[in-house]
Amino acid sequence: MHPRFTIAELEEHPLRQRLNNEFHARPPTPLQGPLLVSQLVFKRARSHVDEERANLTRLTQSQVCNAIESSEAHQMIDAGSFRLRWEMHTEFSTYTFFRPLPAGETLDPDATAFDAVHPDWLAAIPGKLIVATHVELRPTTELSPESVLAKLNPSGRQMVASQIADGNAWVFTDFKIDNGFSRFLVLDAGMTQRQAGRTVQRLVEIETYRMMALLGLPVAKEVSGWLFGAEKKLAELMDNIGQAHSPEDERMVLATLSKLAAEVEHSVARTTFRFGAANAYHGLVAQRIAELREIRIPGLPTIDEFMQRRLVPAMATCEAISRRQEELSGRVARNSQLLRTRVDIELERQNQELLSQMNRRARLQLRLQETVEGLSVVVLTYYGSQLVQYLAKGTKDLHHLSPDVLTAISIPVIAGVVAWGTHRMRKKLTAEEGGAH
């Protein structure tokens, strides 16, 4: 029998446990009505993370708290009179408070689930408040859907309502901010505690992701006006290209086009994250709405219909502006390339003319050089004959020839030798130049 193998003997990937924990992070909290849920969402910078954790520590030190769940980006604290769930996301952090309600209690309009929390602690939360949501969970035995529908005023606020969770609950909201909070009323007609927890979590996430998605709309409106001017400027530059009559004109247009390209790329870099995040948040909103499994209540729009009418057009605007930016960037790049090609062709033509002029100068220099070489043969022949004449005069006693005769005889010989040597030297230099090329 071989020894039994255990998985502990295998080398484990360092991220295995962390990834598995992330998969199970932020589970829905089981809930049972009557209950009030208040969520605050703060958009904060990455530099505020340590300050945020320190503020949570001050809360646990200021009163008796039990940590139910705790991780790097998530905490669940039970303070007796309320529960707090803190979650840290990429751009924002959520503080969700849960407070049980006595059966039949009528809530004051200003009541919150965090009434027992000291105001100084709430004021110390880093970041800026972007979402504040109330969810009131009541059983239908305490508050019937019919009584809520009967109180709706046809000429008053537009109410959004539907049956959710396969008909086991009713939800009412108007997505408006009232006393600082957007509000949901959930009537439980038979949900389990976990089902109720998932339903409440989906509703607050719909509100949070809806507002985060809408952060892209002001950016889209701002970029829209700039895009119109940039597109008009590009069209004018294209007209200037057609009217350019000199390389200097083309270089001026190219410089202006390069500056426009830099502005477009700066705008794309500045807005890419915001538009991408808006698209991602919109996808999460649609997913959470689909998970509600809505059933229409006659005469009232569902949450999905409300989002289709209000949120989808805003997201379509962001998508259209993002697409226009990308298209403008592509057009500027193509036009810049065309203009650069045109400028390069003109530079090549000028270079060819310059080379032609250099070739003409080289041929002229060659002719001059050949002329100089002919004169050099004459000069060398003259000096060579003079040397022969001096030698002949110095040795006239050794021979019977006249120095003048010897000089005359040497002239053609010297001229031939000099011409032959010059020709060989030129031929050798020409051969070396050809081998170098």
C-alpha positions as CSV (number, residue, x, y, z in Angstrom):
1,M,0.0,0.0,0.0
2,H,1.4,3.4,-1.0
3,P,0.9,6.3,1.4
4,R,-2.3,8.2,1.0
5,F,-1.8,11.4,-1.1
6,T,-3.2,14.7,0.4
7,I,-3.8,17.9,-1.5
8,A,-1.7,19.8,1.0
9,E,1.3,18.3,-0.7
10,L,0.6,20.2,-3.9
11,E,2.0,23.7,-4.4
12,E,-1.0,26.1,-4.2
13,H,-1.3,29.2,-6.4
14,P,-0.9,32.3,-4.2
15,L,-4.1,33.8,-5.4
16,R,-6.3,30.7,-5.1
17,Q,-7.9,31.5,-1.7
18,R,-8.2,35.2,-2.4
19,L,-10.0,34.6,-5.7
20,N,-12.3,32.1,-4.2
21,N,-13.1,34.5,-1.3
22,E,-13.8,37.3,-3.8
23,F,-16.3,35.0,-5.6
24,H,-18.2,34.7,-2.3
25,A,-17.8,38.3,-1.2
26,R,-20.8,40.6,-0.4
27,P,-23.5,37.9,0.0
28,P,-27.0,39.3,0.6
29,T,-28.0,39.8,4.2
30,P,-31.1,37.7,5.2
31,L,-33.9,40.1,6.0
32,Q,-37.4,39.9,7.6
33,G,-39.8,42.8,7.8
34,P,-40.8,45.1,9.1
35,L,-37.4,46.6,8.5
36,L,-35.9,50.0,7.4
37,V,-32.8,49.9,5.2
38,S,-30.9,53.2,4.7
39,Q,-27.9,53.2,2.3
40,L,-25.4,56.0,1.8
41,V,-23.0,55.9,-1.2
42,F,-19.9,58.1,-1.2
43,K,-17.8,58.7,-4.3
44,R,-14.3,58.9,-3.1
45,A,-10.7,58.9,-4.3
46,R,-8.3,56.0,-3.9
47,S,-6.3,58.1,-1.4
48,H,-9.2,58.1,1.0
49,V,-9.2,54.3,1.6
50,D,-7.1,54.4,4.7
51,E,-9.0,57.3,6.1
52,E,-12.2,55.4,5.5
53,R,-11.0,52.3,7.4
54,A,-9.8,54.5,10.2
55,N,-13.3,56.1,10.4
56,L,-14.9,52.6,10.6
57,T,-12.5,51.7,13.5
58,R,-13.6,54.8,15.4
59,L,-17.2,53.7,15.1
60,T,-16.5,50.3,16.6
61,Q,-14.5,51.9,19.4
62,S,-17.2,54.4,20.2
63,Q,-19.9,51.8,21.0
64,V,-20.2,48.1,21.6
65,C,-20.0,46.4,18.2
66,N,-19.7,42.8,17.0
67,A,-17.9,42.1,13.7
68,I,-20.1,39.6,11.8
69,E,-18.1,39.6,8.6
70,S,-14.8,41.3,7.7
71,S,-12.5,41.4,4.7
72,E,-10.3,43.9,3.0
73,A,-13.2,45.6,1.1
74,H,-16.2,44.5,3.2
75,Q,-17.4,44.6,6.8
76,M,-20.6,43.7,8.6
77,I,-21.0,45.3,12.1
78,D,-23.8,44.6,14.6
79,A,-24.3,47.5,17.0
80,G,-27.4,46.2,18.7
81,S,-29.8,49.0,17.6
82,F,-28.7,48.7,14.0
83,R,-26.5,46.8,11.7
84,L,-23.9,48.4,9.3
85,R,-22.6,46.8,6.1
86,W,-19.7,48.6,4.5
87,E,-18.5,47.8,1.0
88,M,-15.6,49.4,-0.9
89,H,-15.9,49.5,-4.7
90,T,-13.6,50.9,-7.4
91,E,-15.1,54.4,-7.4
92,F,-17.4,54.5,-4.4
93,S,-18.1,53.0,-1.0
94,T,-21.5,52.0,0.4
95,Y,-22.7,52.2,3.9
96,T,-25.9,50.2,4.4
97,F,-27.8,50.4,7.7
98,F,-30.4,47.9,8.8
99,R,-32.9,48.7,11.6
100,P,-35.8,46.5,12.7
101,L,-39.2,48.3,13.0
102,P,-41.9,47.5,15.6
103,A,-44.9,46.0,13.9
104,G,-47.3,48.7,12.7
105,E,-45.0,51.6,13.4
106,T,-45.6,54.6,11.2
107,L,-42.3,56.1,10.1
108,D,-41.5,59.8,10.4
109,P,-40.5,61.3,7.0
110,D,-37.0,62.1,8.5
111,A,-36.5,58.7,10.1
112,T,-33.4,56.7,9.1
113,A,-31.9,53.4,9.9
114,F,-28.8,55.2,11.3
115,D,-30.5,57.5,13.7
116,A,-28.5,55.9,16.6
117,V,-25.2,56.8,14.9
118,H,-23.4,59.9,16.1
119,P,-23.7,62.7,13.5
120,D,-20.0,63.5,13.8
121,W,-19.1,60.0,12.7
122,L,-21.3,60.3,9.6
123,A,-19.8,63.7,8.8
124,A,-16.3,62.3,8.9
125,I,-17.0,59.7,6.2
126,P,-14.6,60.6,3.3
127,G,-15.9,61.4,-0.1
128,K,-19.0,63.1,-1.5
129,L,-22.5,61.7,-1.2
130,I,-23.8,60.5,-4.5
131,V,-26.7,58.2,-3.5
132,A,-29.0,58.1,-0.5
133,T,-31.7,55.4,-0.5
134,H,-34.4,54.2,1.9
135,V,-36.0,50.7,1.5
136,E,-38.9,50.1,3.8
137,L,-39.7,46.4,4.0
138,R,-43.2,45.5,5.3
139,P,-45.2,42.2,5.3
140,T,-48.4,42.3,3.3
141,T,-50.2,41.3,6.5
142,E,-49.3,44.6,8.0
143,L,-49.6,46.8,4.8
144,S,-51.6,45.5,1.9
145,P,-50.7,46.3,-1.7
146,E,-54.3,47.3,-2.3
147,S,-54.2,50.0,0.4
148,V,-51.0,51.4,-1.2
149,L,-52.6,51.4,-4.7
150,A,-55.7,53.1,-3.4
151,K,-53.7,56.0,-2.0
152,L,-52.0,56.7,-5.4
153,N,-53.1,60.0,-6.9
154,P,-53.5,59.8,-10.7
155,S,-52.6,63.4,-11.1
156,G,-49.8,63.3,-8.6
157,R,-46.3,61.9,-8.8
158,Q,-45.6,59.2,-11.4
159,M,-45.3,56.0,-9.4
160,V,-43.3,53.0,-10.6
161,A,-44.5,49.7,-9.3
162,S,-44.5,46.0,-10.1
163,Q,-44.8,42.6,-8.6
164,I,-41.4,40.9,-8.2
165,A,-39.8,37.7,-7.1
166,D,-42.3,35.6,-9.0
167,G,-45.2,37.5,-7.4
168,N,-44.0,37.0,-3.9
169,A,-43.4,40.8,-3.3
170,W,-44.5,44.2,-4.5
171,V,-42.3,47.2,-5.0
172,F,-43.3,50.9,-5.2
173,T,-41.0,53.9,-6.0
174,D,-40.9,57.1,-7.9
175,F,-37.0,57.4,-8.2
176,K,-37.3,61.0,-6.9
177,I,-35.3,62.4,-4.0
178,D,-37.6,63.2,-1.0
179,N,-36.1,64.6,2.1
180,G,-32.6,63.8,0.7
181,F,-33.4,60.1,0.0
182,S,-34.8,58.1,-2.9
183,R,-37.4,55.6,-1.5
184,F,-38.6,52.1,-2.1
185,L,-41.5,50.4,-0.5
186,V,-41.3,46.6,-0.6
187,L,-44.3,44.5,0.5
188,D,-43.4,40.9,1.4
189,A,-46.1,38.5,0.3
190,G,-44.2,35.3,1.0
191,M,-40.4,35.7,0.4
192,T,-37.9,33.8,2.4
193,Q,-35.4,35.8,4.4
194,R,-32.6,35.3,1.9
195,Q,-34.9,36.1,-1.0
196,A,-35.9,39.3,0.8
197,G,-32.2,40.1,1.3
198,R,-31.5,39.6,-2.3
199,T,-34.5,41.7,-3.4
200,V,-33.5,44.7,-1.2
201,Q,-29.8,44.4,-2.3
202,R,-30.9,44.5,-6.0
203,L,-33.1,47.6,-5.4
204,V,-30.3,49.6,-3.7
205,E,-27.8,48.4,-6.4
206,I,-30.2,49.6,-9.1
207,E,-30.4,53.0,-7.6
208,T,-26.6,53.2,-7.0
209,Y,-25.6,51.9,-10.4
210,R,-28.2,54.2,-12.0
211,M,-26.7,57.3,-10.5
212,M,-23.1,56.1,-11.2
213,A,-24.1,55.5,-14.9
214,L,-25.6,58.9,-15.2
215,L,-22.2,60.5,-14.2
216,G,-21.3,60.0,-17.8
217,L,-24.1,62.3,-19.1
218,P,-22.7,65.7,-18.0
219,V,-19.4,64.6,-19.5
220,A,-21.1,63.7,-22.8
221,K,-22.9,67.1,-22.9
222,E,-19.7,68.9,-22.3
223,V,-17.8,67.0,-24.9
224,S,-20.7,67.3,-27.4
225,G,-20.2,71.1,-27.8
226,W,-16.4,70.7,-28.1
227,L,-16.9,67.9,-30.7
228,F,-19.1,70.1,-32.9
229,G,-16.3,72.8,-33.0
230,A,-13.6,70.2,-33.6
231,E,-15.5,68.6,-36.5
232,K,-16.1,72.0,-38.1
233,K,-12.5,72.9,-37.7
234,L,-11.4,69.6,-39.4
235,A,-13.7,70.3,-42.3
236,E,-12.1,73.8,-42.7
237,L,-8.6,72.3,-42.6
238,M,-9.5,69.9,-45.4
239,D,-10.7,72.9,-47.5
240,N,-7.3,74.6,-46.7
241,I,-5.5,71.5,-47.9
242,G,-7.2,71.8,-51.3
243,Q,-6.3,75.5,-51.5
244,A,-2.7,75.1,-50.5
245,H,-0.4,76.3,-53.3
246,S,3.0,76.0,-51.7
247,P,4.9,73.6,-49.3
248,E,4.8,76.3,-46.7
249,D,1.0,76.4,-46.8
250,E,0.9,72.6,-46.5
251,R,3.2,72.7,-43.5
252,M,1.1,75.3,-41.8
253,V,-2.1,73.1,-42.3
254,L,-0.2,70.0,-41.1
255,A,0.9,71.9,-37.9
256,T,-2.7,72.9,-37.2
257,L,-4.0,69.4,-37.9
258,S,-1.4,67.9,-35.6
259,K,-2.5,70.3,-32.8
260,L,-6.2,69.2,-33.4
261,A,-5.1,65.6,-33.2
262,A,-3.5,66.2,-29.9
263,E,-6.7,67.9,-28.6
264,V,-8.8,65.0,-29.8
265,E,-6.6,62.4,-28.2
266,H,-6.6,64.4,-24.9
267,S,-10.4,64.4,-24.9
268,V,-10.5,60.7,-25.6
269,A,-8.1,59.9,-22.8
270,R,-10.0,62.1,-20.4
271,T,-13.4,60.6,-21.1
272,T,-12.7,56.9,-22.0
273,F,-12.9,55.7,-18.4
274,R,-16.1,57.7,-17.6
275,F,-17.9,56.5,-20.7
276,G,-16.7,52.9,-20.2
277,A,-17.8,53.0,-16.6
278,A,-21.2,54.4,-17.6
279,N,-21.7,51.5,-20.0
280,A,-20.6,49.0,-17.4
281,Y,-22.9,50.4,-14.7
282,H,-25.8,50.5,-17.2
283,G,-25.3,46.8,-17.8
284,L,-25.4,46.1,-14.1
285,V,-28.7,48.1,-13.8
286,A,-30.2,46.0,-16.6
287,Q,-29.0,42.8,-15.0
288,R,-30.4,43.6,-11.6
289,I,-33.8,44.6,-13.1
290,A,-33.9,41.3,-14.9
291,E,-33.2,39.5,-11.7
292,L,-36.3,41.1,-10.1
293,R,-38.5,39.1,-12.5
294,E,-41.1,41.9,-12.7
295,I,-44.8,41.4,-13.3
296,R,-46.8,44.4,-14.5
297,I,-49.4,46.1,-12.3
298,P,-52.2,47.4,-14.6
299,G,-51.9,51.2,-15.1
300,L,-48.4,51.6,-13.6
301,P,-45.0,51.4,-15.4
302,T,-42.5,48.8,-14.3
303,I,-38.9,49.6,-13.2
304,D,-37.7,48.2,-16.5
305,E,-40.0,50.4,-18.5
306,F,-39.0,53.5,-16.5
307,M,-35.3,52.8,-17.1
308,Q,-36.0,52.2,-20.8
309,R,-37.7,55.6,-21.1
310,R,-35.3,57.6,-18.8
311,L,-31.9,55.9,-18.4
312,V,-31.4,54.2,-21.8
313,P,-31.6,57.5,-23.8
314,A,-28.9,59.0,-21.5
315,M,-26.7,56.0,-22.0
316,A,-27.3,56.2,-25.8
317,T,-26.1,59.8,-25.7
318,C,-22.9,58.8,-23.9
319,E,-22.3,55.9,-26.4
320,A,-22.9,58.2,-29.3
321,I,-20.5,60.9,-28.1
322,S,-17.9,58.2,-27.3
323,R,-18.3,56.8,-30.8
324,R,-18.1,60.3,-32.4
325,Q,-14.9,61.0,-30.5
326,E,-13.4,57.7,-31.8
327,E,-14.5,58.5,-35.3
328,L,-13.1,62.0,-35.2
329,S,-9.8,60.6,-33.9
330,G,-9.7,58.2,-36.9
331,R,-10.6,60.9,-39.4
332,V,-7.9,63.3,-38.0
333,A,-5.3,60.5,-38.2
334,R,-6.3,59.6,-41.8
335,N,-6.2,63.2,-42.9
336,S,-2.9,63.8,-41.2
337,Q,-1.5,60.8,-42.9
338,L,-2.7,62.0,-46.3
339,L,-1.3,65.5,-45.7
340,R,2.0,64.1,-44.5
341,T,2.2,61.9,-47.7
342,R,1.5,65.0,-49.8
343,V,4.2,67.0,-48.0
344,D,6.6,64.0,-48.2
345,I,6.0,63.8,-52.0
346,E,6.7,67.5,-52.4
347,L,9.9,67.1,-50.3
348,E,11.0,64.1,-52.5
349,R,10.4,66.2,-55.6
350,Q,12.5,69.0,-54.2
351,N,15.2,66.5,-53.3
352,Q,15.2,65.1,-56.8
353,E,15.6,68.6,-58.2
354,L,18.5,69.2,-55.8
355,L,20.1,65.9,-56.8
356,S,19.7,66.8,-60.5
357,Q,21.4,70.1,-59.8
358,M,24.2,68.3,-57.9
359,N,24.6,65.9,-60.9
360,R,24.9,68.8,-63.2
361,R,27.5,70.4,-61.0
362,A,29.3,67.1,-60.7
363,R,29.4,66.8,-64.5
364,L,30.7,70.3,-64.8
365,Q,33.3,69.6,-62.2
366,L,34.3,66.5,-64.1
367,R,34.7,68.5,-67.3
368,L,36.8,71.1,-65.5
369,Q,38.8,68.3,-63.9
370,E,39.5,66.7,-67.3
371,T,40.6,70.1,-68.6
372,V,42.9,70.6,-65.6
373,E,44.3,67.1,-66.2
374,G,45.1,68.0,-69.8
375,L,46.9,71.1,-68.5
376,S,48.6,69.0,-65.9
377,V,50.1,66.8,-68.6
378,V,51.4,69.8,-70.4
379,V,52.9,71.2,-67.2
380,L,54.5,68.0,-66.1
381,T,55.8,67.4,-69.6
382,Y,57.3,70.9,-69.6
383,Y,59.0,70.4,-66.2
384,G,60.1,66.9,-67.2
385,S,61.7,68.1,-70.4
386,Q,63.5,70.9,-68.5
387,L,65.0,68.2,-66.2
388,V,66.1,66.3,-69.2
389,Q,67.6,69.4,-70.7
390,Y,69.6,70.1,-67.5
391,L,70.8,66.5,-67.4
392,A,71.8,66.7,-71.0
393,K,73.8,69.9,-70.5
394,G,75.5,68.4,-67.5
395,T,76.6,65.3,-69.4
396,K,77.3,66.8,-72.9
397,D,81.0,65.8,-72.5
398,L,79.9,62.1,-72.3
399,H,77.9,62.0,-75.6
400,H,77.9,63.7,-78.9
401,L,74.2,64.6,-78.9
402,S,73.0,68.2,-78.5
403,P,71.0,68.9,-75.3
404,D,68.3,70.5,-77.4
405,V,68.0,67.3,-79.5
406,L,67.7,65.2,-76.3
407,T,65.1,67.6,-74.9
408,A,63.1,67.4,-78.0
409,I,63.2,63.7,-78.1
410,S,62.2,63.4,-74.4
411,I,59.1,65.6,-74.7
412,P,56.8,63.1,-76.5
413,V,58.1,60.3,-74.2
414,I,57.4,62.3,-71.1
415,A,54.0,63.4,-72.3
416,G,53.0,59.8,-73.1
417,V,54.2,58.5,-69.7
418,V,52.3,61.3,-67.9
419,A,49.1,60.8,-69.9
420,W,49.3,57.0,-69.4
421,G,49.9,57.4,-65.6
422,T,47.0,59.9,-65.3
423,H,44.7,57.6,-67.2
424,R,45.6,54.6,-65.0
425,M,45.0,56.6,-61.8
426,R,41.6,57.8,-63.0
427,K,40.6,54.3,-64.0
428,K,41.7,52.9,-60.6
429,L,39.7,55.6,-58.7
430,T,36.6,54.9,-60.9
431,A,36.9,51.2,-60.2
432,E,37.2,51.7,-56.4
433,E,34.2,54.1,-56.4
434,G,32.1,51.5,-58.3
435,G,33.1,48.8,-55.8
436,A,32.1,50.9,-52.9
437,H,28.6,51.3,-54.3
